[in-house]
Amino acid sequence: MNSPSIAFTLTGILEFVVALAILIILHELGHFLVARLLKVEVEEFGIGFPPRILTLFKAGGTVFSLNAIPLGGFTRPKGENDPDVPGGLAAASPWVRLGVLFAGAFMNLVLGVLLFAIIFALIGNVPVTNRVEVLAISPDSPAAASGLQAGDIITRINDRKITSTDLLRRMVNANLDRPLTLILQRGDQTLSVNVTPRSNPPAGQGAIGILMGNPTTQVTWYNMIPAGGVAVYTQGKMLLELPMRLLQGKAAPEEGRLVGLKGMFDMYQFVRQTEPYAGVPAVANILYFFASITISLGILNLLPFPALDGGRIIFVLPEIILRRRVPAEYENMIHLVGLGILLLFFLYINMQDFINPLVLPKLPYP
């Protein structure tokens, strides 16, 4: 590898590590801020993971530290696992504990909204998510045979109003090999066409052979934040639906491939080298990548698995619903076992990045 390539890779590693650390630190900052707001004492807020390099400062009873392992950070509330410690997290009311536990994921999702808002501002437009536009049509497809054109807005299918790309996709998949009537808006015209979705389309084509998306409107200060919220909702929904789509055979196995740090870095390098679309700044691709990471981080942390925030939330719910608390020693043991399983799983995923690396298109270094 020549020296420009080495420099490009080293710069990419530094960017990736710093950006990933910021995403994790912001997650922990959410826990910290809500804990302090709700009068839960916090013993330490660490940048990076131990061992500690130095104490930056102390404020409000909290030690702010800089630690040796740079991938993220942590918040250590007082009495996190011991309800007998006054002023600690485990001794707080269940509603306070819920607030602190939800706060990290909430911070990641808010960051996702802001990143998408910045992307829309850079591009200069926002998607109109309740309308569906035909972006491209595959040759020799049912869509091409029906007379559909790029730029058409699909407003109805069989008299049902189309309000999202997901709804259109579901209606098409529910009517394979059966004719559908599509109502289109083409400029000032309203047209009707008939199309029959294929049950076995050629590779790389869908049932009717269209690439669909949303029309756009000019970005403003008051529409980019709501559009960012819609984008986060859409990404989160796709992430949660992915396991079922894999089981149903509606998603390719590579879509469900879990990746570790090396896999994420390989994807980041690919994003950095990818030529942007016309009118789209290169930085928008990078922001989109990290927006996807922060959304995944927020949602996956809420999964009801021991040691994750979602697993801890599950143990709070009986106290709210049944007025009975799970004994702390049982809860702590379950979280400890869960943490061990998560660490082994994390190790396995990261080993797979080396044994069975992601296959990404090869692009020349700039």
C-alpha positions as CSV (number, residue, x, y, z in Angstrom):
1,M,0.0,0.0,0.0
2,N,1.5,3.4,-0.9
3,S,1.9,6.2,1.5
4,P,-1.2,8.2,0.4
5,S,-3.3,5.1,1.0
6,I,-1.7,4.6,4.4
7,A,-2.4,8.2,5.3
8,F,-6.0,8.0,4.0
9,T,-6.5,4.8,6.1
10,L,-5.0,6.3,9.3
11,T,-7.0,9.5,8.9
12,G,-10.1,7.3,8.5
13,I,-9.3,5.3,11.6
14,L,-8.9,8.5,13.7
15,E,-12.2,9.9,12.3
16,F,-14.0,6.7,13.0
17,V,-12.8,6.2,16.5
18,V,-13.5,9.8,17.5
19,A,-17.0,9.8,15.9
20,L,-17.9,6.5,17.5
21,A,-16.6,7.6,20.9
22,I,-18.8,10.7,20.6
23,L,-21.9,8.7,19.9
24,I,-21.3,6.5,23.0
25,I,-20.3,9.5,25.2
26,L,-23.5,11.3,24.2
27,H,-25.5,8.1,25.1
28,E,-23.8,8.2,28.6
29,L,-24.3,11.9,28.8
30,G,-28.1,11.3,28.5
31,H,-27.9,8.9,31.5
32,F,-25.8,11.4,33.4
33,L,-27.9,14.5,32.8
34,V,-31.2,12.9,33.6
35,A,-29.7,11.2,36.7
36,R,-28.6,14.6,38.0
37,L,-31.9,16.2,37.0
38,L,-33.8,13.6,39.1
39,K,-31.5,13.9,42.1
40,V,-29.6,10.7,41.6
41,E,-26.0,11.0,42.6
42,V,-23.3,10.1,40.0
43,E,-19.9,9.0,41.2
44,E,-18.0,9.2,37.9
45,F,-18.5,10.2,34.3
46,G,-15.7,8.8,32.3
47,I,-14.5,9.6,28.8
48,G,-13.1,6.3,27.4
49,F,-13.1,3.1,29.4
50,P,-10.8,2.2,32.4
51,P,-8.0,2.1,33.4
52,R,-8.2,5.8,34.3
53,I,-5.4,8.0,32.9
54,L,-6.3,11.1,34.9
55,T,-9.0,13.0,36.8
56,L,-10.1,16.0,34.7
57,F,-12.1,17.7,37.4
58,K,-14.7,17.2,40.1
59,A,-18.1,18.9,40.2
60,G,-21.3,18.3,42.1
61,G,-19.9,15.2,43.7
62,T,-19.0,13.6,40.3
63,V,-15.5,12.7,39.2
64,F,-14.9,13.5,35.5
65,S,-12.2,11.2,34.2
66,L,-10.1,10.5,31.1
67,N,-9.6,6.8,30.5
68,A,-7.2,4.7,28.5
69,I,-9.5,2.9,26.0
70,P,-10.9,5.5,23.7
71,L,-14.0,3.8,22.3
72,G,-16.7,5.6,24.3
73,G,-17.4,6.4,27.9
74,F,-19.4,5.5,30.9
75,T,-21.6,6.8,33.7
76,R,-21.4,5.3,37.2
77,P,-24.3,6.3,39.4
78,K,-24.1,5.9,43.1
79,G,-25.6,2.6,44.3
80,E,-26.4,1.5,40.8
81,N,-27.1,-2.1,41.9
82,D,-27.7,-1.7,45.6
83,P,-31.1,-0.4,46.8
84,D,-29.7,0.1,50.3
85,V,-27.4,3.0,49.2
86,P,-29.2,6.3,50.0
87,G,-29.2,8.8,47.1
88,G,-28.3,6.0,44.6
89,L,-29.9,4.8,41.5
90,A,-31.2,1.5,42.8
91,A,-32.7,3.3,45.8
92,A,-34.7,5.7,43.7
93,S,-38.3,5.4,42.7
94,P,-39.1,3.1,39.7
95,W,-40.2,6.1,37.7
96,V,-36.8,7.8,38.3
97,R,-35.0,4.6,37.3
98,L,-37.0,4.4,34.1
99,G,-36.2,8.0,33.3
100,V,-32.4,7.4,33.8
101,L,-32.4,4.1,31.8
102,F,-34.4,5.6,28.9
103,A,-32.2,8.7,28.7
104,G,-29.2,7.2,26.9
105,A,-31.2,5.8,24.0
106,F,-33.3,9.0,23.9
107,M,-30.1,11.0,23.5
108,N,-28.9,8.8,20.6
109,L,-32.3,9.1,18.8
110,V,-32.3,12.9,19.3
111,L,-28.8,13.0,17.8
112,G,-30.1,11.0,14.8
113,V,-32.9,13.6,14.3
114,L,-30.3,16.4,14.3
115,L,-27.9,14.6,11.9
116,F,-30.7,14.0,9.4
117,A,-31.8,17.6,9.8
118,I,-28.3,18.7,8.9
119,I,-28.2,16.3,6.0
120,F,-31.5,17.8,4.6
121,A,-30.0,21.3,5.1
122,L,-26.9,20.4,3.2
123,I,-28.9,18.8,0.3
124,G,-31.4,21.7,0.3
125,N,-34.6,19.7,0.4
126,V,-36.6,17.3,2.5
127,P,-38.7,14.3,1.5
128,V,-42.4,14.5,1.4
129,T,-42.9,11.1,3.2
130,N,-46.6,10.8,2.7
131,R,-46.3,10.7,-1.1
132,V,-44.6,8.1,-3.3
133,E,-42.6,9.0,-6.5
134,V,-41.4,6.6,-9.2
135,L,-37.6,7.4,-9.4
136,A,-36.6,4.8,-12.1
137,I,-38.1,1.9,-14.1
138,S,-36.5,-1.4,-15.0
139,P,-36.6,-2.3,-18.7
140,D,-38.9,-5.1,-19.7
141,S,-40.7,-4.9,-16.4
142,P,-44.5,-4.8,-15.7
143,A,-44.1,-1.1,-14.8
144,A,-42.4,-0.4,-18.2
145,A,-45.1,-2.3,-20.0
146,S,-47.9,-0.4,-18.2
147,G,-46.5,3.0,-19.3
148,L,-45.3,4.2,-15.9
149,Q,-42.7,6.9,-16.1
150,A,-40.0,8.3,-13.8
151,G,-41.5,11.2,-11.9
152,D,-45.0,9.8,-11.6
153,I,-46.6,10.1,-8.2
154,I,-48.6,7.0,-7.2
155,T,-51.6,8.2,-5.3
156,R,-53.8,5.1,-5.1
157,I,-53.7,1.3,-5.7
158,N,-57.1,-0.4,-6.2
159,D,-58.8,2.7,-4.7
160,R,-56.6,2.6,-1.5
161,K,-54.8,5.9,-0.9
162,I,-51.0,5.4,-0.9
163,T,-49.3,7.3,1.9
164,S,-45.9,5.7,2.2
165,T,-43.4,3.6,0.2
166,D,-43.9,0.9,2.8
167,L,-47.6,0.7,2.2
168,L,-47.1,0.6,-1.6
169,R,-44.5,-2.2,-1.1
170,R,-46.9,-4.2,1.1
171,M,-49.8,-3.8,-1.3
172,V,-47.7,-5.0,-4.2
173,N,-46.4,-8.0,-2.3
174,A,-49.9,-9.0,-1.2
175,N,-51.1,-9.1,-4.9
176,L,-48.4,-11.0,-6.7
177,D,-49.6,-12.3,-10.1
178,R,-52.8,-10.4,-9.7
179,P,-53.6,-7.2,-11.7
180,L,-53.5,-3.9,-9.8
181,T,-55.0,-0.5,-10.8
182,L,-52.6,2.4,-10.1
183,I,-53.8,6.0,-10.1
184,L,-51.0,8.4,-11.0
185,Q,-50.3,12.1,-10.9
186,R,-48.1,13.1,-13.8
187,G,-47.7,16.8,-13.8
188,D,-51.2,18.3,-14.1
189,Q,-52.7,15.0,-15.3
190,T,-54.4,12.2,-13.4
191,L,-53.9,8.8,-15.1
192,S,-54.8,5.2,-14.5
193,V,-52.7,2.2,-15.4
194,N,-52.9,-1.5,-14.8
195,V,-49.9,-3.5,-13.7
196,T,-49.4,-7.1,-12.6
197,P,-46.7,-7.7,-10.0
198,R,-44.4,-10.7,-10.7
199,S,-43.9,-13.4,-8.1
200,N,-40.4,-14.2,-9.5
201,P,-38.8,-11.0,-10.8
202,P,-35.3,-11.0,-12.2
203,A,-32.4,-10.5,-9.8
204,G,-32.1,-6.8,-8.8
205,Q,-35.7,-6.0,-9.7
206,G,-38.8,-5.8,-7.7
207,A,-42.2,-7.3,-8.3
208,I,-43.3,-4.4,-10.7
209,G,-39.8,-3.1,-11.5
210,I,-39.7,0.4,-10.0
211,L,-37.3,2.3,-7.8
212,M,-39.5,4.3,-5.6
213,G,-38.9,7.1,-3.2
214,N,-40.5,10.4,-2.0
215,P,-40.8,13.7,-3.8
216,T,-39.0,16.5,-2.1
217,T,-39.7,20.1,-1.1
218,Q,-37.4,22.9,-0.3
219,V,-35.8,22.7,3.1
220,T,-36.7,25.3,5.7
221,W,-35.9,25.8,9.4
222,Y,-39.3,24.6,10.4
223,N,-39.6,21.5,8.3
224,M,-36.1,19.9,8.6
225,I,-36.4,18.9,12.2
226,P,-39.8,17.1,11.7
227,A,-38.3,15.5,8.6
228,G,-35.4,14.3,10.7
229,G,-37.8,12.8,13.2
230,V,-39.6,10.9,10.4
231,A,-36.3,9.6,9.0
232,V,-35.3,8.3,12.5
233,Y,-38.7,6.6,12.8
234,T,-38.4,5.0,9.4
235,Q,-34.8,3.7,10.1
236,G,-35.8,2.4,13.5
237,K,-38.9,0.7,12.1
238,M,-36.8,-1.0,9.4
239,L,-34.3,-2.2,12.0
240,L,-36.9,-3.7,14.2
241,E,-38.7,-5.4,11.3
242,L,-35.5,-6.8,9.9
243,P,-35.5,-10.1,11.9
244,M,-39.0,-11.0,10.8
245,R,-38.2,-10.0,7.2
246,L,-35.2,-12.3,7.3
247,L,-37.3,-15.2,8.7
248,Q,-39.9,-14.7,6.0
249,G,-37.3,-14.6,3.2
250,K,-38.2,-11.0,2.3
251,A,-34.7,-9.7,3.0
252,A,-31.3,-11.0,1.8
253,P,-29.2,-12.7,4.5
254,E,-26.4,-10.1,4.0
255,E,-28.9,-7.4,5.1
256,G,-29.0,-9.1,8.5
257,R,-25.2,-9.4,8.8
258,L,-24.0,-8.2,12.2
259,V,-20.7,-6.4,12.2
260,G,-18.2,-5.4,14.8
261,L,-15.7,-2.6,15.0
262,K,-13.7,-3.7,11.9
263,G,-16.8,-4.2,9.9
264,M,-18.2,-0.8,10.8
265,F,-14.8,0.8,9.9
266,D,-14.8,-1.0,6.5
267,M,-18.2,0.4,5.8
268,Y,-17.0,3.8,6.9
269,Q,-14.1,3.6,4.6
270,F,-16.4,2.7,1.7
271,V,-18.7,5.6,2.5
272,R,-15.7,8.0,2.6
273,Q,-14.6,6.8,-0.9
274,T,-18.0,6.7,-2.5
275,E,-18.8,9.4,-5.1
276,P,-21.7,11.5,-3.9
277,Y,-24.8,12.0,-6.1
278,A,-25.0,15.2,-8.0
279,G,-26.0,18.0,-5.7
280,V,-25.3,16.0,-2.5
281,P,-22.1,17.0,-0.6
282,A,-19.8,14.2,0.3
283,V,-20.1,14.9,4.0
284,A,-23.8,14.0,3.8
285,N,-22.9,10.4,3.1
286,I,-20.7,10.4,6.2
287,L,-23.4,12.0,8.4
288,Y,-25.9,9.5,7.1
289,F,-23.6,6.6,8.1
290,F,-23.2,7.9,11.7
291,A,-26.9,8.8,11.9
292,S,-27.6,5.1,11.1
293,I,-25.1,4.0,13.8
294,T,-26.6,6.3,16.5
295,I,-30.1,5.1,15.7
296,S,-29.0,1.5,15.9
297,L,-27.1,2.2,19.2
298,G,-30.2,3.8,20.7
299,I,-32.7,1.1,19.7
300,L,-30.4,-2.0,20.4
301,N,-29.8,-0.7,23.9
302,L,-33.5,-0.8,24.5
303,L,-33.8,-4.5,23.6
304,P,-35.1,-6.5,26.6
305,F,-31.9,-8.4,27.2
306,P,-30.1,-8.5,30.6
307,A,-27.4,-5.9,31.1
308,L,-28.7,-3.7,28.4
309,D,-30.8,-0.7,29.3
310,G,-33.9,-2.5,28.0
311,G,-33.1,-5.5,30.2
312,R,-32.9,-3.2,33.2
313,I,-36.1,-1.5,32.3
314,I,-37.9,-4.9,32.2
315,F,-36.9,-5.4,35.9
316,V,-38.4,-2.0,36.8
317,L,-41.9,-2.8,35.3
318,P,-43.0,-5.4,37.9
319,E,-42.5,-2.7,40.6
320,I,-44.7,-0.3,38.7
321,I,-47.4,-2.8,37.7
322,L,-47.4,-5.2,40.6
323,R,-46.0,-3.0,43.4
324,R,-43.4,-5.7,44.0
325,R,-39.7,-5.4,43.4
326,V,-37.5,-8.2,42.0
327,P,-34.9,-8.9,44.7
328,A,-31.7,-7.0,43.9
329,E,-29.5,-10.1,44.3
330,Y,-31.5,-12.0,41.6
331,E,-31.5,-9.0,39.3
332,N,-27.8,-8.4,39.6
333,M,-27.0,-12.1,39.0
334,I,-29.1,-12.1,35.8
335,H,-27.5,-8.9,34.5
336,L,-24.0,-10.4,35.3
337,V,-24.8,-13.5,33.2
338,G,-26.3,-11.3,30.5
339,L,-23.2,-9.2,30.4
340,G,-21.0,-12.3,30.0
341,I,-23.2,-13.5,27.1
342,L,-23.0,-10.0,25.5
343,L,-19.2,-9.9,25.8
344,L,-18.9,-13.4,24.2
345,F,-21.3,-12.4,21.4
346,F,-19.3,-9.1,20.9
347,L,-16.1,-11.1,20.7
348,Y,-17.7,-13.5,18.2
349,I,-19.0,-10.8,15.9
350,N,-15.6,-9.0,15.9
351,M,-13.8,-12.2,15.1
352,Q,-16.2,-12.8,12.2
353,D,-15.1,-9.4,10.8
354,F,-11.7,-10.9,10.3
355,I,-12.6,-14.5,9.5
356,N,-15.5,-13.6,7.1
357,P,-15.0,-10.0,6.2
358,L,-17.6,-7.8,4.6
359,V,-17.5,-7.9,0.8
360,L,-17.7,-4.3,-0.4
361,P,-17.1,-2.8,-3.8
362,K,-13.4,-1.8,-4.4
363,L,-12.9,1.9,-4.9
364,P,-9.6,3.7,-5.6
365,Y,-8.1,5.9,-3.0
366,P,-8.5,9.6,-3.9
